[in-house]
């Protein structure tokens, strides 16, 4: 068990998130009169922007 406050691994982060009470797991509400954002999707143009990114990493 780690004595740090921040999770050090992805597994610890997932375990911490699992402890969040259901009462806090609500979808954020848009302000009145503001439409909800559209779901984000990767299209061909977006994919093309990063298609060769591995060559730079």
N, CA and C of each residue as an Amber inpcrd file, in Angstrom:
protein
   171
   0.8480000  -1.1970000   0.0000000   0.0000000   0.0000000   0.0000000
   0.8750000   1.2350000   0.0000000   0.5790000   2.1380000  -0.8570000
   1.3440000   3.3680000  -0.9780000   0.8240000   4.4120000   0.0030000
   1.7300000   5.2370000   0.5030000   1.3120000   6.2990000   1.4200000
   1.0790000   7.6180000   0.7000000   1.2720000   7.6300000  -0.6330000
   1.0230000   8.8530000  -1.3990000  -0.4660000   9.0210000  -1.6330000
  -0.8490000  10.2470000  -1.8980000  -2.2650000  10.5360000  -2.1250000
  -2.6700000  10.2650000  -3.5730000  -1.7330000  10.3600000  -4.4990000
  -2.0360000  10.1570000  -5.9090000  -1.7630000   8.7090000  -6.2980000
  -2.6160000   8.1170000  -7.1300000  -2.3480000   6.7550000  -7.5970000
  -1.0750000   6.7370000  -8.4420000  -0.3160000   5.6680000  -8.3060000
   0.9350000   5.5530000  -9.0370000   0.8240000   4.6280000 -10.2450000
  -0.2390000   3.8720000 -10.3240000  -0.4320000   2.9700000 -11.4520000
  -1.8520000   3.1170000 -11.9610000  -2.0760000   2.6160000 -13.1640000
  -3.4270000   2.6460000 -13.7290000  -4.3720000   1.8020000 -12.8800000
  -3.8830000   0.6850000 -12.3620000  -4.7070000  -0.1650000 -11.5110000
  -5.1630000   0.5500000 -10.2520000  -4.2640000   1.3370000  -9.6500000
  -4.6400000   2.1090000  -8.4610000  -5.6670000   3.1780000  -8.8020000
  -5.5030000   3.8060000  -9.9590000  -6.4580000   4.8320000 -10.3800000
  -7.8390000   4.2260000 -10.5880000  -7.9040000   3.0770000 -11.2330000
  -9.1820000   2.4040000 -11.4690000  -9.8160000   2.0180000 -10.1370000
  -9.0090000   1.5040000  -9.2080000  -9.5330000   1.1350000  -7.8920000
 -10.0770000   2.3610000  -7.1640000  -9.3600000   3.4870000  -7.2520000
  -9.8350000   4.7190000  -6.6200000 -11.1590000   5.1650000  -7.2280000
 -11.2660000   5.0990000  -8.5500000 -12.4920000   5.5310000  -9.2290000
 -13.6730000   4.6240000  -8.8680000 -13.3930000   3.3640000  -8.6170000
 -14.4580000   2.4280000  -8.2570000 -15.0710000   2.7870000  -6.9170000
 -14.3640000   3.5520000  -6.1090000 -14.8630000   3.9380000  -4.7840000
 -15.7260000   5.1950000  -4.8200000 -15.8560000   5.8230000  -5.9830000
 -16.6900000   7.0240000  -6.0880000 -18.1480000   6.6160000  -5.9150000
 -18.8540000   7.2430000  -4.9760000 -20.2610000   6.8710000  -4.7470000
 -21.1320000   7.1400000  -5.9780000 -22.1490000   6.3130000  -6.1540000
 -23.0660000   6.4750000  -7.2850000 -23.7290000   7.8480000  -7.2920000
 -23.9350000   8.4310000  -6.1150000 -24.5830000   9.7430000  -6.0470000
 -23.7490000  10.8270000  -6.7170000 -22.4470000  10.5920000  -6.8880000
 -21.5820000  11.5580000  -7.5520000 -21.3430000  11.2170000  -9.0140000
 -21.8930000  10.1140000  -9.4730000 -21.6800000   9.6660000 -10.8480000
 -22.8270000  10.1110000 -11.7460000 -23.0500000  11.3750000 -11.8170000
 -24.1170000  11.8980000 -12.6720000 -23.4980000  12.5470000 -13.8890000
 -24.2470000  12.5850000 -14.9620000 -23.8000000  13.2650000 -16.1610000
 -23.8700000  14.7670000 -15.9160000 -22.8600000  15.5070000 -16.3540000
 -22.9180000  16.9550000 -16.1930000 -24.0890000  17.5380000 -16.9750000
 -24.7230000  18.5070000 -16.4000000 -25.8760000  19.1350000 -17.0270000
 -25.4380000  20.4130000 -17.7390000 -25.9520000  20.6240000 -18.9320000
 -25.6680000  21.8420000 -19.6810000 -26.4290000  23.0010000 -19.0490000
 -25.8870000  24.1820000 -19.2040000 -26.5640000  25.3750000 -18.7120000
 -27.8600000  25.5660000 -19.4970000 -28.8670000  26.1730000 -18.8770000
 -30.1310000  26.4000000 -19.5930000 -29.8970000  27.1790000 -20.8860000
 -30.4840000  26.7020000 -21.9640000 -30.3720000  27.3600000 -23.2560000
 -29.1240000  26.9870000 -24.0400000 -28.2290000  26.1830000 -23.4300000
 -27.0030000  25.7690000 -24.1190000 -27.1760000  24.3210000 -24.5610000
 -27.0450000  24.0450000 -25.8440000 -27.2210000  22.6700000 -26.2980000
 -26.0940000  21.7720000 -25.7740000 -26.4190000  20.5310000 -25.5450000
 -25.4170000  19.5660000 -25.0980000 -24.4070000  19.3460000 -26.2180000
 -23.1480000  19.1410000 -25.8600000 -22.1490000  18.9200000 -26.9040000
 -22.3880000  17.6040000 -27.6370000 -22.0270000  17.5960000 -28.9100000
 -22.1500000  16.3770000 -29.6950000 -21.0520000  15.3990000 -29.2810000
 -21.3080000  14.1060000 -29.3220000 -20.2560000  13.1370000 -29.0130000
 -19.0940000  13.2950000 -29.9900000 -17.8870000  13.1460000 -29.4760000
 -16.7030000  13.2770000 -30.3080000 -16.4520000  11.9810000 -31.0450000
 -16.1370000  12.0880000 -32.3260000 -15.8400000  10.9220000 -33.1350000
 -14.6260000  11.2100000 -33.9980000 -13.8220000  10.1900000 -34.2320000
 -12.6600000  10.3270000 -35.1010000 -13.1000000  10.0560000 -36.5330000
 -12.9100000  11.0510000 -37.3840000 -13.2300000  10.8450000 -38.7980000
 -11.9170000  10.6860000 -39.5740000 -12.0110000  10.4870000 -40.8670000
 -10.8250000  10.2640000 -41.6860000  -9.8730000  11.4570000 -41.6620000
 -10.4040000  12.6600000 -41.6540000  -9.5560000  13.8580000 -41.6390000
  -8.7600000  13.9370000 -40.3390000  -9.4110000  13.6400000 -39.2250000
  -8.7380000  13.6560000 -37.9280000  -7.6600000  12.5690000 -37.8780000
  -7.9960000  11.4020000 -38.3470000  -7.0360000  10.2980000 -38.3410000
  -5.8330000  10.6230000 -39.2230000  -6.0540000  11.2740000 -40.3460000
  -4.9660000  11.6110000 -41.2660000  -3.9550000  12.5600000 -40.6210000
  -4.3940000  13.3970000 -39.6840000  -3.4960000  14.3470000 -39.0290000
  -2.4460000  13.6380000 -38.1720000  -2.7510000  12.4620000 -37.6740000
  -1.8210000  11.7530000 -36.7850000  -1.3420000  10.4290000 -37.3630000
  -1.6560000  10.1540000 -38.6050000  -1.3350000   8.8650000 -39.1990000
   0.1580000   8.5630000 -39.1740000   1.0000000   9.5680000 -39.3730000
   2.4450000   9.3480000 -39.4040000   3.1260000   9.8290000 -38.1270000
   2.3990000  10.0900000 -37.0680000   2.9770000  10.6370000 -35.8400000
   4.0030000   9.6870000 -35.2320000   3.8630000   8.3930000 -35.4050000
   4.8140000   7.4500000 -34.8190000   6.2250000   7.6680000 -35.3480000
   6.3550000   8.2140000 -36.5380000   7.6730000   8.4780000 -37.1030000
   8.3980000   9.5680000 -36.3260000   7.6550000  10.4250000 -35.6170000
   8.2560000  11.5380000 -34.8790000   8.4870000  11.2200000 -33.4020000
   7.9840000  10.0940000 -32.9460000   8.0910000   9.7410000 -31.5200000
   9.3390000   8.9470000 -31.2550000
